[in-house]
Amino acid sequence: MDPLSVSIEDLTKALVAALAEAGIKPVEPEDPDKLFTPGETAVILGISRSHLYKLRLANQWPHHMLGSEIRFSRADIEAIKASTRHEPPPPRRTRSRLK
């Protein structure tokens, strides 16, 4: 088989088969409407799940209630990140020492 005559579809099929044989699953595109559990949201924000619950109650973070279950959308997580962003303080001016 001439290497230049192989189609993109054939290469894609061969790659997917090789990855499956190695036990690697292809990554599916994420659903933009996915709702994240508190555990998933805590991982995204880099905090513990219990800390997330405390901050949600204290700060009135945006979230969705599905019955008694709490869920966070991508927009909720981005709003939380934006609301907790702090600008670094300006650099301190130091006095020059006179000798």
N, C-alpha and C positions, 0 to 999 in steps of 0.2 A: 504494500500500500504506500502510495506517495504521501509523505507527511504534509504536503501542501494541499492535498485534496480532502483532508479530514475536515468535517464541518464543525462549527461551534457547538451544535447540539450533540454531536458524537463525543466531543471533548468533555462537555458538561456531564453527559451520562457516565463516561468513564471515570471522571473525577468523583462524582457522587458515589459510584460503585466502590471505588478505592477507599473513600472515606468511610463508607458503611462497613466495608470489610475490616477496617482498622478500628471500628467501634465509635467513630465520630459522626454525630448527627449534624446535618446542615442547620444553620441558625435561621429560624423563620423570622420575617420582619415582625416587629412588635405592633400590636394593635394600639392605635393612637387613643382609643377610648377605654383602654384597660384601667381598671381600678386596682390599686395596690393595697395589700394588707398592711396593718401597722408594722409587722415584722419587716416586710419588704421596704416600706417607707423609711423605717429606722436605718436599714442598711444603706439606702440611697443618701440619707442625711448624715450618716456617720455617727449615729447615737444609738443608745440601747432602746429596746422596745418600751421598757418601763419609764425611761426618761421621756420618750415620745408621748406616752399617755399623760404624764405630769405636765409637760409643756402644752399639750393640746388643751387641757382643762384650764391652765393658767392664762394662756394667750389667746384663747378662742380661735385656734387655727382653723382654716377652711377644711372641711371634710364632708363625706357623705355617710349617711346611716342607711344600711340595708337591713331592716329589722333592728336587731340589737348589735349588728356588726358594723364596725367602723371601716371605711375605705377612703383612700386618697387618690384623686386623679392626678395626671401629670401637671395640670394647671394648678391644683392645690399645692403640689410639691414645689413648683416654681414660685408660687406666691409666698410659701413659707420661707424658701431660700432668700427671696427678695426682702421679706420683712425682717429677717434676722441678719442681714448683711450689715456690717459695720465698717465704716471708713477708718483706715488707720489714722492715728493722731499725727498732726504735723510734726516734723522733726524739731527737737528742742534746740534752741539757740544756746550756745555755750559762751560763757564770758572768756575772753582771753585774759590770761593771767599776766599782770604787769610785774616785772621784776625790778 
